[in-house]
Structures are given as structure tokens and as C-alpha cells.
Amino acid sequence: MSVKELTFELKEKLAKLKTNYYQQEKPEYRRDPEFFNLVKEETLPVFQLAEKWSEETAKKVKERELRIHPQQVASTKENVELLLMHSYYIDVKETRYMNLYNSVQYVLDIILEDLA
């Protein structure tokens, strides 16, 4: 899968996570094994997508096909992982969540622009 396809897929997943953040109730008991298993099951594919996206994007950055820095790729991956967890546990304020979300979107949009 190309970086462009991975980036579009990541943007799609992030939109669903944002919806989840706003619509899902905060879990009553954060250590509930059923809730933990649900989160693990639903987030694993996105963690794997973020990992693959990070690897492929880093290659493009190294080849100078993208105008972002390697640190931006690492930070974006880390922010995606934070968004994943915050989207289920609803444990940060909306401002923090949206700062992370907008930061990720900014980098993804630059990548798509460079690859257009």
C-alpha cells in the first residue's frame, strides 16, 4: 500500500475516532476487563496502520519526496496513538484532544499535498 493510500486510510480512522470521542460515554470503570478487551480489539488494527504508515512515510522523507522532517513522522505516529487511547477512555479535555487531532491532520494534509 502506498503512503498516499495509508495516509487517506489514517485520516478516515481518525475521523471515526473523533466521532467516538464526542459520542461515547466515559467508561465508569476504566479497569473493566470487558472494556479493555473491546478497546484492544478495536484499536489494534489502527495501531498497526499507524506503524506501517510511519515506516513507509519515513522512507519517503529519507528519499526527500516529502517536505516534512523525520521527527514530524515520529511525533505524528505518537499523537495518533494518544488519540486512539483518548478516544475510548475520554480522559483528556476537548482542547487537548483537538490540539492533538489538528496536529496530526496538519501533517497528513502536507503529505497528501506533496504526493498530489
PyMOL commands that set and color helices and strands:
alter all, ss='L'
color gray80, all
select helices_A, chain A and resi 3-23+33-62+70-89+94-115
alter helices_A, ss='H'
color red, helices_A
deselect
rebuild
show_as cartoon
